[in-house]
């Protein structure tokens, strides 16, 4: 297939895309700190070069493993910093380091557009491909967050092989020399360059001229690094010193994989010494060399086949070889795939082949996860990715990357051997189309929805918590109180049920003043029963002293486990009928309930609140449950469980409105009712369930608003606009993750106005003004009022609480989250959430007989999270390939804006932070199922997914609810080594 010459007109949309991509890179560079090891080297090298000059740079014993090519740019950065007095820690340092690679990334995207337009790719698809390249998450992260120079290194390689496509050999050699001067990794593409020059000899009639061109090209390729190195090494030692520098750099890390999630990492080779055994008696080094020989043999074969058939494509061969070496070779770093990914995208633009598009997108995503995993774990105990979770991520991502390479290999085989390209199917979103009407509700559907909601309620409220607990404390806050109790039987243990404490103590002494028992009372002891070994004889009188704390009840037990009757004791022994028979999660707080559940109690009783790191609305709602059912396990969990139940009909309605398919909506409702995270997270007295509910409610209202705008105009969409603002405000007041959702809502809010304009109906600007006014009123002013109103319990407790105090609360919250350095054994990074690799261990019952276990874990529901992720990937592929839909774009936007902010969070994070995003995994799955409705097996697929969800829920119910089970069952539930919740 030959490229056709087509005149490319200036494209305003392309310039807008490139400008936005550059602005995003620079903004990210300003707000992120970069990979510390590379950053410190780049800044130090630039400062040294600017201060001492090139001749003194490579001094004895000084670490500098880069060749001279890019050091000139770093020296310029160092000179600018010195002239302007910019400190190393300054954000402007980060910006300066990312500036040149960011510009190079944008130029690469422009090249992709130009190549696509010269071929058979239409303008819209060419723009989409350029936009994907410009906003490629791998390139964004590498340049703007990591702050590496791969963008500057890759651009000369792209120009080299692009010129070779046009048989402009000598200019191509110069660009290759520039890439080689920047990084030694350009040598990995040397065999492709050689194949291109040798192919030129084969087709050239004047062989002498062709051979001269080969030698001339080699000389030019070497001349560039030699010229850049003269000021550093001088003419006398230039050759030996430069060769030594390249050799030392290429052999500096003798490991099978250096955090590169490739085939060798999938085999368990990450950070394995090259001499260690790998497969079939071979060492990792031997295995890597076998792979290199195979990939190189493939290069020769493809070059010969395509040269003979007239389909020789340097871009295609370079993409194959670059990704092949990264996938199969040893000593690969995580960023070595960047040139191969860009070459794959450029080859896709050249050949317009769907397999190349898919390989480029897939490699971009796996590479992004690779970089994010390495970056996020830097400086932690898991920096070498040795934990079970990180090892699993490396293996799964490595397998995914290998699959993408195989897809690329198949495309190269088919094109070079048979000249067969597989173009994208035609398809385009009609932004101006009017949405179809919503189907009418039937009695059968309403009945099914009510029945599912009732069943979810029974499932969720059963085994939730005790309805009884001591309610009348001995309140010794800011003082010390004593009570004397006389035992009417022999005691071997003392059960303690404290309340709120700000650093108190309980002491039990006998008649002689000897201390029988003492216990520190702090934030972690509230509303939780503990059993303590205390020996006391019948008739013995004991004095209990409580300092600066609430103590709700004490209970002595005898050797048989029965309650020991007592005389006296006052408020400490006045509710013995509320003492449980056994201690478990049913009557005691666990995990973060000691913060949020406690705060709900404090707000109800107008006490100073302990938990102030999140907005109050979630705790306000917990407070309502406590007001209704008392300070009991059932009471402090009631509101969250209710919202968890209501989330099911809400998801049903959201999917129904999105897809207009009641069957898909019913499937979504059933899957969510059986979802692991919905079940366990809603039965825990924390605030995440409220944020998730209001985020989904806001999404529902926004989809409703968009549909009404397109069918009836903005003036008829005021109700969903207002309700959406209420939902957004409630989401922000429950948890700041609701603000993340606001970005997605804003994109949809503005996007539908563009679609409305595309409809070409009169009066658009009047509608635009109304939408602008409504946006400010309902999505700014109203949410702010709701947010401020959530602080009403603060005013109840403290009438002089002012707006200044409110503002200081916001600053305190931001400071807490921005500076938090805490760690947790079950914390996890965002990329592990996608497959739920690291559940959160909430609770373990340590008082069970031998052979029995009981735990509660926050886990990912496999159907929604795993199958839903696959559906998201499918939607994403349809959108970037120009065959998407408005519904698919909306789901991807809502999902992305909920997840992407977590990619930049460096503090301790947990799996449940992905809970709101999982709602849009469910929406994506439902959307895909709705599109399959005309196929005979679609209903069976829906039924199969629901049945799988039901079976998995039944099997894992004990791990979600804390139900005691035999140890063999519990151990069998830990199917991944990263689970660890029993």
N, C-alpha and C positions, 0 to 999 in steps of 0.2 A: 504494500500500500504506500503510495507516495503522497507526500504532503502537497496540497494544492496551494498555490499562491493566491492569497485573498487579501485585498486591501483592508486594513483594520482602521476604522475611524476612531477618533478620540471618544472615550466612553466616560461620561461624567460619573456614572455609577461606580465604575472601577476606581476612579480617583477618590470617591467618597469612602469606598471599602478600604483602600490603602491608607487613607488618612485616619480612619477610625482604628485600623489595626495598629498603626504606629502610635496613636494616642493611647490605646489600651496598653501597649507594651511599656511605654514610658510611665504611665500611671502605676502599673504593677511594679515596675522597677523602683518607683519611689516608696511604695508601701511595703515592700518585702526586703529581707535582709540578704538574700543570696546564699549560695552554698559556701559555708565559712572557709573551707580549705582553699577552694579556688579563689574566693574573694580576697583572702589575705595575701595569696601569691600575686594576684594581678595588681593589687594596690602597692605591695612592696616592690614588685618588679618595675612598675611605672615610676615610683618615687626614686628608686635607685638609678634608673636610666636617665630620668630628668636631672638628677643631682650630680651624677658622676660621669655620664656619657656612656656611649656604647663600648668603648675600648676597655673600660673597667667593669663591665657588667658581669661577665662570666668569670668571676674571681674564684680562686681556689676555695673549695669547701662550701660554696654558695649554691643553694638548691634553686635550679631554674631548668625545668625539663621541657621548655618550649623552645623551638628554633627562633631565629631573629625576626621572621616575617611580621608577626603581629605585635612584637614588642615595640615597634615604632608607634603604634596606636596607643598602647599602654603608656609609653613615655610621654606622649602628647597629653593624655589624661593626667599623668603625674604633674606635668608642667602647668596645666590649667589649674589643678588643685593647689599647687604651690603659689601660683600668682594670685588666686582668689582667696587663699587661706581656708580651703574647704577641708574639714576634718575627715578622718577615715570613717567615723561612724555616721557622717552626714548622709542624708538621703540623696544629696546632689552627687555624692561619690557614686552611689548605686546607679543614678541616672546616667552619668558620664560613661560608666562602664558598659551600660546596655545600649547606648545610643547607636553606635556603628552596627553592631549585630542586628538591631531592630530595623534599621534602614535596609540592611541586606536582606532580611526576611521579607520585607515589603517588595523589594526588587524581584526576589524569587517568585512571589505571588504574581507580579506583573508578567514575568516570563511565562508562567503557566498560562495566563490569559492569552498572551501573544501566540504561543504555540497552539493552543486550542483553536483560536480564530483562524490560524493559517491552515488548519486541517478541516475536518468535517463537522466539528462541534459548533452548534449554534451559539448565538450571542448570549442567550440566557444561561445555557449550560456552562459556557466558558466563564461567565461571570460567577456562577455558583462554584465552579471549581477553583477559581482564583480566590473567592471569598473563603472557601474552606482552607486553602493553603495559607491565606493571610491570618486566619483565626485558628489554625491547626493547634489543638491543645498541646501537642508535643513541642512545637516550635515556640508557642507562647511561654510555656513553662521553662524551656531550656534557655531562652533569651532573657525573658523579663523577670522570672522568679529565681532561677538558678544563676543567671547572669553569666552564662558561658558564651564563648565566641564562635560556636558552631555555625551560626548564621553567616558570619563573615568567612568562615572556612568553606562552607558548602557552596556559596554563590559562585566562586571561580570554577568549582567542579561542574556546576550546572552549565555555565557558559562554555566550558571546555567541551562537554559532550554535545551540547546544542550546536556548537560550531562544527563538530565532527559530523553531525547529521547533514550539514551542508557541505561537507568535505573541505572545510577550511582548516587544514591540518596545522599550519604553523601558528596562527593566532590561538588555536585550541591548545597547543603545547605551551604557549606563554601563560594562559590561564591555569593550566595544570601546574606549571611551575610556581605560580602565585599561591595556589592551594598548598603545594608542598612546602613553600616557605613559611606558611602559617602553621601547619600541623603535619607531623610525620604520617598521620593516618591516610594522607593522600596516596601513599605508596600502596595501600590496599587496592586502589583502583588502577595501579600500574598495568596489570595484565589486560585490563579492558583497553587502555590506551594503546598498548602494544598490538592487541588484536585489531584495533581500528586502523593503525598504520599498516599492518601486514595485509589487511583486506584492501587497503588502498593500492598496495603493490600488485595484488592479484587482478584488480580491474584496470590498472594503468597500462596503457600500451607502451609508454616510454619507461621501461623498468629502471634504467639508470637514474632518471629523474625521480622515480618513486623511492629508490633506495636513498638517494640524496636527501629527499624530504624526510625520510625516517631519521637519518643521522642529524639533520638540521633540527627536526622536532625535538629529538633527545637533548641536543645541545641547548636549545631555547628553554626546555623544561628545567634543565639544571642551572641555566644562567640566572634565573630569577632568585632562587635561594642563595646562590653564590653572591650575587650583587647585594642582597639584603644583609649578608653575613660579613662582607668586607669590613665595615666599620667596627664590628665586634671582634673579629679574629685577626684582621690584617691579611695581606696577601700571602705572606710566608706560610702561615699555619692554617689558612682558610680551609683547604680540602680536608686534611686530617681531623681538625677540630670539629668541622661541620659533620663529617661522617660519624665521629665519636658521639656527638650530641644526638644525632638521629638514632644511632644504635642503642645508646643508653636509654633513650626515651621509649623505644619500642620494646625493650626487654625489662622494663622496670617493675612489672607486676606478673610474676610467674604463677598464675592461677588459672584454673579452667575457665572460670567466669568471675569477673570483677564487678559484681552487681548487675551484670547484663542478664535480663530475663529472656534467655534464648533456649535452644534445644539442650545445651549442656546444663543450664540451670534447671531445666525441667527434669533432667536425669539426676539432679542433686549435686551438681558440680560447683555451686556458688562458693567462692573462696576456698576451693579444694586445691591443694598443691598439684602441680602438673605431674609430679612423679607418683601420685597416689593412683591405685587401680580404679578403672572406670568400667569398661565393658569387655567381655570376652578376653580377659587377660591383658588387655591394653591399658596403658596409663592414659590419663586425661590428655597429655601432650600428644601421645601417639594417635589417640582417637581424633583429636583436633586436626592433625596433619592428614590423616586419611580423609576427613571431611573436606579439607582445603583442596586436596588433589581431586576429589570428586567434583567439587564446585568448579574448579579450574578446567577439568576435562569437559564439564558441561558447557562452560564458556566457549571453549574451542569448538565443540560440536555445533552449538547454536550459531557461532560466528561463521563457520564454514557453510552450514545449511542456508543461512539467510543471505550470505554473500553470493552463493551460486544462484539463488532464486530471485535476487534483486530486492530482497526485503531487509537488507542489513540496516540495523538501527542501533547506533551507539547508546542512545538513551535507554533503550530497552535492555541492552546487554549490561550497561552500568548499573541499572536498577537491580537486575537479577544478581549480578556479582556482589554488589554492595550489601544487599540484604542476605544473600547466601552466605557470605563470609561472616556477617554478624550472627546469623542464626546457628551456624555449624562450627565455627572456628573457636579455638581457645584464646585466652588472654583478651577477651572482649570487655570493654567498659560499656556502661549503660547508654552513653551518648554516641557510641560509634554507629548507631543505626540512623542518625539524623540525615546524613547525606543520602543514604539509600532510600529513605522515605520520600524525600523531596524529588529524587530521581524517578521514583515510582509514580509520583503524581505528575511529573513532567512527561513521562512515558505514556501515562493515561491520557493526558491532553493530546499527545502526538498521535495515538492510535485509536482513541475513543472506544476503549474496550472496557466492558463492565467489570471484568475480572481484575483488571488493573486498578480501576476505581475502588473496588472493594478491598483489594490488597492494600492500597494506599491509606484508605480510611481505617482499616483494621490495624495496620502497623502503627498508625498515628495514635490510636487509642491504647494499644498495648505498650507502646513506648512512653506515652504520657503516664500510665500507671507505674511503669518501671521507674521513671524519674521521680515521680511523686513519692513512691515508697522509699527510695534511697534518701531523698531530700528530707522527708518528714522524720526519719529515724536518726538523722545525724545528731550526734551528741547525746543519744540516749543509751540505755543499757543494751538495746537491741540494734546498735549501729551496724553490726556485721550481719544482720538479718538471720540470726541463729534461732530465734524463737519459733515455736511450732506455727504460729500465725504467719510470720514473715516467710518462713520456708514454704508454706502452702501457697501464699501469694506468688512467690517466685516460680513455683512449679506450674501453677495454673496459668499465670501470665506467659511463662515460657512456652507452654503448650499452645496458647492462643497465638503467640507470635509465630511459632513454627507452622501452624495451620495457614496463617496469612502468607508465609513464604511459599508453602506448597501451592497455594492458589496463584501466586505470582509465577511460580515455576511452570504451572500448567498453562498459563496465558502465554508465557514466552515460548514454550514448546509449540503451542498451537499456531502462534503467529509466525515464528521462524520456519517451522516445518511445513505448514499448510497454508499460510497466509490468511488464516481465518480469524476475523475479529468479531467479537460479540458486542454490538452496540447497545446502548441503553434503550429500553423501550420508550417510545414516545409518551409523553404525559406532562401535564402542566396544571398547576393549581389555578383555578379561575377565581381570583380574589373578588371579583365583582358579583359572583353568583349569589342569588338569594337562597338562604337556607330553607330546607324543607320544613314543613309544619311538624310540630311535635305530635306523636300519636296520642290518642285519647286514652285515659286510664280506664281500665275495665274493672268490674267488681272482682273478677278472678285475680287480677294483678294486685289490687289493693289488699285483698285477703291474703295473698301469698306474702306480700310485704309485711303485713301485721303479724302473720304467723311466724315469719322468720325473725322479726324483732322480738316477739315474745319468747321464742326458743333461745335467742341470743341472751335475753335477760335471765332466763332460768339458768343457762349455762354459766353466765358471768357472775351472778349473785350467789350461786351455790358455793359452799365451802369458801366464802369470802372472808369472814371474820366473826368473832364472837359478838353477841348482842349485849353481853353484860361485862362490866369491868368496874372496879372501884371508882367512885365519882367524887368523894369528899376527901381532900387531902389535908394533911397537917402542913400548913403553909408557913415555912420558916424562911421565906425570902428576906434577905438582908438582916436576918437575926438568927438566933439559936433557940430551939424549943426542945423540951424533954418530955418523955412519957415513961411511966413505969408499968411493967407488965409482969404478972406472975403466971408461970406455966403450970398447967394441971396434968401434965404428962411428960415423959422423957422425949426430948427433941434431938434429931440428928441433922436437921437442915433448916435453914431460914430462907424463905422466899421473899424477894424484895421487889416492889413495884413503885419506882420513883416517878415523879412528874418533872416539871420544868426546873432546871437548875442552871445557874450561871457560874458554876465552879464551887459546888458545895461538898458536904461530907456527912455521912451517917456513922455514928459510933454506938456500939452496944457494950455496956459494961455491967459487971456483976455487982453484988452488994458490997464487995471489998474494994471496988474501984478498978478491978482488973479489966482490961479490954478483951472482950470475948470475940468481937467482930467489928471491922470497920470497912467502909466502902467509899471511894471517891464518887461523887455525883457530878456529872458534866453533861454536855450536849448529847453524848452517845448513850446515856443510860435512861433517857426519858421514855415513859410509857412502855417499858419492856420488862417482863418478869425475868428474874435471874434466880437460880437456885445456888445456895452457898452452904458449905459444910459448917455447921455450928452445933456443938454438943452442949446440951443443957439438961439438967435433971428436973424431975417433977418437983414443984414447990419452990423452985428457984425464982427469985425476983431479979429482973434485968431492967436497966435504965437505957432507953434509946434516946440519943441526942441527934437532932437533925439541924445542920447549919447551912444557911443560905440556899435552901432548896425546898421543893415540895416533895412530900412522901405520901403517896396515896394509901398504901396498905402494906402490911407485913404479915407473914404467915409462917408458923413453925410446923414442921412435919416430923412424924415419928419414923421408926425404921420400916414400918409397913407402908409408908407413903401417906398415911392419913393425917388430917389436920389435928394439931395438938390444941385442946381447949385452953383458953387463957382468961385471966381476970385482969381488968384494967387495960391500959394501953391507949385509951382515948381514941382519937381519930385514926391511929395506926392499926387498930384491930376492930374497927366498927363495921366493916363490910366483908366479913369472912365468907358470906355466901357468894361473893363475887370472885373468890379465889378459884382459878381454874384447876382442873384435875391434872393437866399436863401443860407444859410450856411449849408454845409453838407460834408460828406466824399468825395464827388465828387470834391470839390475844396479846401480841407484842409487836412493836414496830420493827421494821427491818429496812435496810438500805437507806435511801434519802427520806424516808418517812420521818426520821428523827429531825429533819429540818423543816419540811413542808407541812407534814401533819401537825407537828408541834406548833408551827407558826399559826395554823388555822385555829388551834386551841387558844393561843395567846391573843389573837385578834378578837376572838369571841369574848374573852374575859378582859379585854382592854389592858393587856399587859404589854410591856416592851417586847418587840418581836425579835427573834433570833436570826431568822433567815431574811436577808435584805439584798441578796445578790440577783434576784429576779423580780419583775413587777408583781404587784400583789394579787391580781385577779384570780390566778389559780388557787392561791391560798384563801381568797375570799370564798371561792366555791367549795373548797374543802371545809371551811368554817360552817357553811350552810348544812352540810351533812352532819357535822358534829352537833350543831344546834338541834337537828331533827332527831338524832339517834344517840346522842351522848358521846362522851369521849371513849368510844369502844372501837375495836378493830373494824366492825361493820360501819360505824359512824364516820371514822376518818377516811374510809375507802369508798363510801357510798357515792359521792358526787362523781369521782373519777370513773367508777364503774358504770354509772348512769350515762355519762358522756361516751364511754366506750360502746355501750349498747346503741346509743343514738347515732354513733358513727356509721353503723351498718345501713340503716335506711337512708342516711345522707349520701353514702357512697352509691347506693342503688339509684337515688334520684340524680346524682351527678352524672353517672354513666349513662343513664337513660336520656338525660338532656343532651349529653355529648354525642351519643351514637344514634339516638332515636330508635333504639332496639330494646324492647322490654326483656327479651331473652338474655341479651348481654348484661343488662342491668341486674337481672335476677342472679346470674352467674357471679357477677362481681359482689353482690350482697352475701351470697353463701360463702364465697372464698374469704371475704373479710370477716365474717362471723367466726370462721375457723382459723383465722390467722393467729399465729403464735404471739406476735408483738402486740397486736390489739388486745388480746386476752390478758397477757401478763402485765402489760404497761398500764392498762386501765384499772386493774385491781391493786395498784400500788398508789399510795397517797403522795404522788408527786404531780408536777404540773404539765408534763409533756402531752398528756392526753387532751388537755384543754387547747393547747396551742395547735395540735394536729387537727382537732375538730373544727376550730375556727378558720384555719388555713384552707381546709377542704370546703367549708361553707363559703368562704370568700371566693374560691375558684368556681364554685357552683353559680354564685351570683354573677361573676364576671362572664362566664359562658352564656348565661341567661341574658345579660346585658348586651353582649356582642350579637347574639342572634336577633334580639329585638331591634337593635340599631339597623341591621342589614335588612330586616323585613319591614319595619314600621318607622324607622327614624329615631334620632336621639330623644326627641320630645316624648316618645312613647316608651322610653326605656329608663325613666326616672326612678321607678320603684326598684328594679334590680340594682341600679346605680347606688341608691341610698342604702339598701340592705347590704350591698357589697362593702360600702364604707363602714357600716356597723360591724360586719364580720371582721374586716381588716383591723379596726380599732380594738375589738375584743381579742383578736389574735396577738396583737402587739402588747396588750395589757396582760396577757397570760404569760408570754415569753417572748423575748426579743427575736427569736427565730421567725416570728410573724412578720418582722420587718423584711426578712429575706423574701418572703412571699410577695411583698409589695412591689419588688422589682418586676416579677413576672406579671402581676396584675397591671402594672404601668405599661409594659410592652403590649399586652393585649388591648388595653384601653386605647392606646394611641394607634395600634395596628388596625383596629376595626374602623377607625376614622379614615384611614387611608383606603381601606376596602370600600367604605361608604362613598368616598369620592370617586372611586373607580366605577361605581354604578352609574355615574353621570346624571344623577337626578338633580333637579333645581333646588335651590335653598341650602346648599351644602354649608356655606359659611355661617349661616345662622345656626345650623346644627353644631358646627364646630365651636362657635362662641358659647352655646349652651353646654356642650361637653366640657369645655375648658372651665366654665364657672362651676359646673357640677363636680368636676375633678377636684378643684380646690376645696369646695364646700364639703363634699362627702368623703374624700380620700385624704384630706389634710386636716381641716378644722374639726370635723366630727370625730375622727379617730383620736385626735389630740384631746378632745373633751372627754371621751370615753376613758382614755388612758389616765388622765388626771383624776377622773371620778373613781377609778379603781383604788385610789388611796384614801377613800372615805374612812375605813377603819383606823387610819392614822389620825384623822381629825376626831373621831369618836374618842380615841384614847387621849389625844393631846389637842385640845381646842385651839391652841395658838400655833398649830402646825401651819406653816406659811408656804407660799409658792417658792420662796427661797430655800426652805427646807426640802421641798419636793425636788428642786433642781439639784441640790446637794446629794439627794438619793440617787439621781441619775448619774452624776459624776462618780459616785462611789461604786455603783454597779459597773460602770465602764472600766474604772480602774481595776476592780477585782478581776474581771474577765481578761483584761489586757495584760495583766501582770501575773496571772496565776501560773505557778510553777509546780503544782502538785502532780504527783504520779499515782497510778492505781494499777493493781495487777491485771485488771480486766478492761483497761482502756484500749481503744483501737483507733486506727486511722480510717479516713473516709473510704479508701479504696478497698478495705476489708469488709466494709458494710455491704457492698454490692452483692456479695454472696453470703453475707451473714457469717463470716468465718470466725468471729470472736464474740460469742454471746457474753452478756453481763451476768455474773453470778450474784444474785440479789440476796440469797438466804440459804442457810444450811441448818437443819435441825440436828443438833449434836446430842440429843437426849434419847435417842431411839435404841431399842435392843440390838444386839449384835446381829448382823445379817440384814438389817433394814437401813434404808437411806431415804432422806427427804431433802429436796432442794427446790429453789425457784430460780429460774434463769430468764433473762430477757433475750429471746431468740428470734431469728428471722423465720417467717413462715415460708417454707420452700417454694410453694406454688406461686404466691404473689411476688416474692423477692427474686427467685431464680428464673421462673418462666416469665415473669413480668419484665425482668431485665432483658431477656431475649427479645421480648416484644418491643421494648424501648429501642434496642439496637436495630430491629427491623424498621421501626418508624423513622429512626435517624437516617438509615440508609435510604429509605424512600425519599426523605426530604432532601438530602444532599445530592441525590441522583435525579432530582427534578420531577419526581412522581408522587410527591406527598399530597397532603390534604391540610385544610385549615384546622381540622380537629387534631391531626397528628402534630402539627406545628404548635398548637396551644398546649398539648400535653408535654411536649419536649421543653417548651419554654417554662412552664410551671415546674417541671421536674428539675431542669437545669438551674433555675434561679434559687431553688430550695437547696440544692446540693453544692453548687459551685462555691458559695462563700465558705463552706467547711473545708474546701481544699486549701484555703489560705490561713486557716486557724492552726496555730502551733501549740495551743494549750491541750490539756488532757480532754479527750473526747471519747464518746461511747457509742455503741451500736444504736441505742435508742434515739440518737440525734438524727438518724436516717428515717425515723418513723414517718414524719410528714412527707418525705420524698417517696416513700413506699406507696403512698396513696396514689401517686401518679404512675408508679409501676402497675398498679391495679388498673388504672384508667387505660394505660397503653395495652395491657393484655385484653381488656374488654373491647377496645377499639379494633384490635386485630381479629378477635373472635367475631365481632359484628361484621367485619368485611368478609368473613368466611361463611356467612349465613346461607348462601345459596348452594353450598356444597353438601352432599349427602351426609358426610361424616361430621359435620360441624356440631350437631347436637350431641353426638356421641363424644366428641372432644370436650365439650362443656361438661357433660356428665362425668367424664373420666377425670377431669381436673377437680371437680367437686368431690368425687369419691376419693381421689388421692389425698385431697386436703383433709377429709374426714378421717381417713385411716391414720394419717400422720398425726393429726390432732389427738386422736385416741391414744396412740402409742406414746406421745410426748406429754400428755396431760399431766402426769405426775411431776415432770420437770417444770411445768408452767404454773402449777397450783400449790406445790409443796406437799402433795399427797405421799405418805410413806409407802415405799415399794421395796421388794426384795433387792438385794445388792446386785444380783445378776442382771436384773432388768435395768437398773440404774446405769450400770457399767456399759450395757449394750447401747444406751442412748448417746454415748459420747463417740459418735461415728468419725469425728475428726480429732486429731491430736490437739487442735487449738481450742476445743470446747472446754474441757476441764471444769465443769460445774457440779460434779459429784465427788 
